[in-house]
Amino acid sequence: MSNHEVVIISANPKSGARSRTSLVAELKQSIEAAGYDCELHTDLQQMASRARSLAAEGLLRTVVSAGGDGTASTVASLIPTEIPLTLFPTGSENLLATYFSIAADVDKCVKSIQKLQTKNIDVMLVNGKLSLLMASVGFDAEVVRRVHLSRKSHVSRWTYWSAILNTLVRYRWPDLKIVIRDENERKIDETTGSWVFVFNIPRYAAGLNIIQDAKEDDGFLDIGVFDRGGLLHGLRCYWAVTRGKHHQMEQWRSFRCKSIEIDSVAGKPQQSSCQTDGDWGCELPVTIQITDRKLSLVI
């Protein structure tokens, strides 16, 4: 048996708008050429079992997440806390990788694995499931849910545009109950709204900046809420966000906290979804909280 350090690649074959199988295979060959043993896994449970075994033997150097933001969060939730996570972004948006200026470049990825320079970042739990970037409840989460239900393979931007148009016609903008809690689970605020954003890292799809001053290592969640619903108001909110003017709207409120609970308003039950890191997460109610755990991310 080899005594070389091992690099595991956890690849999502459905990630992104097209297959990146050949690029991932090239990465594996380059990692091996750099002197590491390298294993490629597409089954998450097999990857997790192998990662735990190698980490226990002290042989696991890093796990490479080859996929998008959802893949990165899932992989991070399955590997030992002390193992650095390396990103090889092959997804549709790759917000986490973009934030840290990480590209799907084979040579740069290998050099990052060799240097293993890391940064500790916060992680949050969405109904107990680990998430790295953000979560939201409202119109965009319903779009993500529709994409999730219709997805069979790779997802293109047209897939999202189709879901957006469908949701514009059908979405009813339900009222939401929002409870803000501190680190001791004490309620510090309660309000209502129609569209809620929760950020750990200040990045959102299509280059939109919703809460720019969110910090990835400050131990807090940054919350933004639009308090009114309806199609026309939703379009006005979106237009304001694209221009960076939503902070000036009377309907916009922001919080910084340790934990948030979101549910439908009592007596007005309507289907509402939560999306996290661009993937459909769950239906309401949802609890989102920052944790004491730090992820070691290779940058």
N, C-alpha and C positions, 0 to 999 in steps of 0.2 A: 504494500500500500504506500502511496506517495505521502511524503511529509510536507509537501508544498501547501501553502495557504490556498484555500478554495474560495472562488468567487461564484456565487449563485446568481443566475439571471432568471428572474420571474417575468415571463412574457405574456402579455394579453394579446392573443392572436386576432381579436376582434376590435382592438383599439384603433381609433383614427378613422379617416375616410378611405384608406386603402391599406393593403397588406404591406407590412414592413418586415416580413419574415427574412428576406435576404439580408437586410441591414442588421438585424439581430444576429443572424448566423455569422456575419462578418465581424461583429463585435466579439462574439465568442472566440473566434479564431485569433483575433488580435489580443485578447486577454491571455489566451494560452501562449501566444508568441512572446508575451511579456514575462512569462515564467510562472504563471498561476495555473492551477487546475481550475477548470470552469465547467459548471453544470448548467444546462438550460432546462427550465421547468415551465410547463404551461398549466399544470394542475396545482392549484394553490395549496391544497392540503398536503400533497407530496412535497412541495417546496417548503412548507412550514415544518414538516417533520424532519426533513433533511437539514434545514437551517438550525433547528434546535440541537440535533445530533452533532453537527460539526462545531457549533458554538460550545457545546459541552466539552469537546475535545480540544478546544482552543485553535481550531484550524480555519474558522470562517472569517475571511477578511471583510467582506461586505456582501450585501444583497443588492443587486441591480434591479430596479423596477422599470421594465420596458413596456410602457403604456402611457395612459393619460393620468389625470389627477385622481380619478376614482381608483385606478389600479394602485397608485402610490399609497393612498390611504389604506387600502385593503392589505397590501403587502406589509406596511408598517405595523398594522394591527396583529400580524401573524408571526413576526420575527422577534427574537429576544431583544429586550430594551437596549442592551449594550452594543448591539451590532449596528454599524453605520449603514444608512440607506443611501444608495446612489441612484440618481435619476437618469434614465435614457428616454427622453420624451418622444413618444410616438402617437400621442392622442390627438384629439381634435383641437383643444385649446392649450393644454400644457401650462396652466397659469402658474403653478408652483415653480416649474422649471424656468419659465420666463422671468419670474420675480427674482430668481437667483442667477439669471443669465446663463442657464444651462441649455445646451443645444444637443440635438441627436447627432452628434459628431463622434465617430468611433475613436479617432486618435485622442481627442480631448477627454473622452470618457475614460480611456485607458490611463491617461496621465493623471486624472483625478483619483483613480483607484490606486495608483502607485504612490501619490502624495498623501492621500487620505486626510485631507484638510476638512474638518467638520465644523458645523455650527449647530448648537442646540436650539431647537425651536419648540414652541408650545404645541400641544395637541388638545383637541376637544373631543367630547363624547356626545353623540347625537342618539338619544335613547340607548345609550350603552355602547354604540358603535363608534370606533375611532374615526376621526376626521381631521384633516390638516388645514384646510383652506377656509371654507365658509359654508354656511347653510342659509336657506331662505324658505319662507312660507308665503305663498301668494301666486300671482299669475305665472311667474317664471317656473316655479316648482311644478305647476300643473302642466306646463309645456314639457318639462323634463319627464314627468310621469307618462305622458302620451308617447314620447319617443321611446321610453323604456318598454312600454307595452307592445309597441310595434316593431321593436328592434329584433332583427334576425342575424345581422352580420355587422359590417362596417357602417358607420353613420356619417353622412355628408352634411354640409351646411344646408342643403335643400331639405334634408330630413327635418332639421330644426325649423326652417321657414314654413314648411308645410304644417308642422305642429303648432307654430305660432298663429298662423291664420285660422286653423281649426279652433284653437283655444279662444281667440278673439271673439268668435261667434258664440261659443258655448259657455264660457266662464261666467260665473255669477257673483264674483267678488264677495265671498262670505266675510262677516265680521269675525275678528279674532280677539281672544282674550290673552293678554300678555302679563306675565308675572316676573318681576326682576328680583333676584335673590343675591345675597352676599356670600362670602366664603363659609359662613356658618349656617347657610340655608335659611337665614332670616329674610323675610320679605321686605324689600326696601321701596318697591313701587309696584303699582298695578295700573294697567291702562288697556285701551283697545286700539285696534288698527285693522288695516286691510292687507298690508304688504310688509313683511318683516325680513330684514337682512341681518345676519350674524356673521361677523368676520373675525378670523384669527389672523389672516394675512390679507392685506388690502388689495386683492385682485379679484376681478369679475370678468365674465365672458365678454367678448367683442371689445376689449380694451376699456370698458367703462370703469370709472373711478367713483365708487359710491361712498366709502369712508376712507379717505386717503391717509389718515394718521394712525390707522391700526398698526400695531407692532406685533411681530411674530414671536417675541420673547419677553413680553411684559407681564404675562400671567393673567391677562384679562381678555374678555370678549368685548368687541365693539359692536353695538346694536344700532340699527337704523330702522325707523318705522314711518310709513305713510299711513295716515289715520283715516283716509277716506277711500271708498271703493268706487267701482263703476268704470265703464269702458272709456269714456271721455277723460275722466280724471286720471285713469291709468296711463293714457296716452300723453297727457300733460306732464305727469311725473316722469315718464320715460324721456320725453323731450328735454325736460329740465336736467335730468341726469346726464344726457349726452353733451350738454353745454356746461356741466359742472355748476348749475344754478339751483339744484334741489335743496341745498342747505339753507337757501333764502326763503323757501316756501313755508307758509304757516302750518301746512299739513305735515311737515317733516319734523321728527324728533330723534334724538340720538342719546344713547346711554353707554356707559362702560360698567361691566359687571362680571361676576364670576359664574352666574347661572341664569338661565331664562327658561320659562315654561310657556308654551304656546298651545292654545286649544280653541275650538269653536266657542262662540258666545253661547251661554246656556239658553235654551229655547229656540236657537237658530242653527240647528245641526245641519251642516252641508259638508260634502266631501272636500277636504283640503289636504294638500300634500306638502311634505317637506323634502327638498332636494339638498344634497350635500356633496360638495366638490364636483358638481355637474352630473351626478347620478341620482336617480330616485332613491330616497331613503325610507320614508314611511308615511303613513297617514297620521293625522293628529289624534290624540295629543302627543306633543314632543317636548322632551327636556334636553336642553343643550347646556353643557357645562365645561369649563376649562378644568384641566387636571393638573396634578403635580408632576406627571410624567413629562420628560423632555425627549424629543426625537433627535438622534444624532444624524444630521443630514450632511452628506459629502457635497462640498461646494467647490 
